[in-house]
Amino acid sequence: MSKKEFDEVFTNPNKKKPQELESVIEPEKVEAPTEEPKKETEWEKYFKDLNEKYGEKVREVGQKAEYILPIMNGDGNIKKVTFSRKRPSVKELRLIAAKQKEYDEKPKKEVSLFEAEELASLYLEFAQMLLINSSTGKPITKDEFESQDWGFIRSVVDNCLLKSLVGSTG
């Protein structure tokens, strides 16, 4: 028995003609998978808060054209020294970018004193390229840099970097 003969003898009463099928077929409704929002851990929230506060500090520092840094002399007295931002050349900006890339590509442990030392050394290099003692006309020295509160000097250097990247004249 051929297929034609079979179809003629055994017809399905529910079978519809092709033109009828088009009107009946509806696209299958697929619901997007619902992902529950990821809950922030206490540590993630804490670090997020710290980063937001640090961003505010950089903005606050950025409102100034010069930076007054407390420098401790050898005798323990503190002298306030004014530093201004040196506008880097394109060559210096490329050097900064290369140093940043080199640092970023090094394997790191999340929290480590060695990592803190590496970061402080990188920031010292950046500070020496970007911060000029207003009275001497010379870059910040290692001793001047290392006598600073880390959070403050880092925000000053970050601000100088940001201004340099966007080409700010302030």
Buried (B, 14 or more C-beta within 10 A) or exposed (E): EEEEEEEEEEEEEEEEEEEEEEEEEEEEEEEEEEEEEEEEEEEEEEEEEEEEEBEEBBEEBBEEEEBEBEBBEEEEEEEEBEBBBBBBEEEBBEBBEEBEEEBEEEEEEEEEEEBEEBBBEBBBBBBBBBBBBEEEEEBBBEEBBEBBEEEBBBBBBBBBBEBBEEEEEE
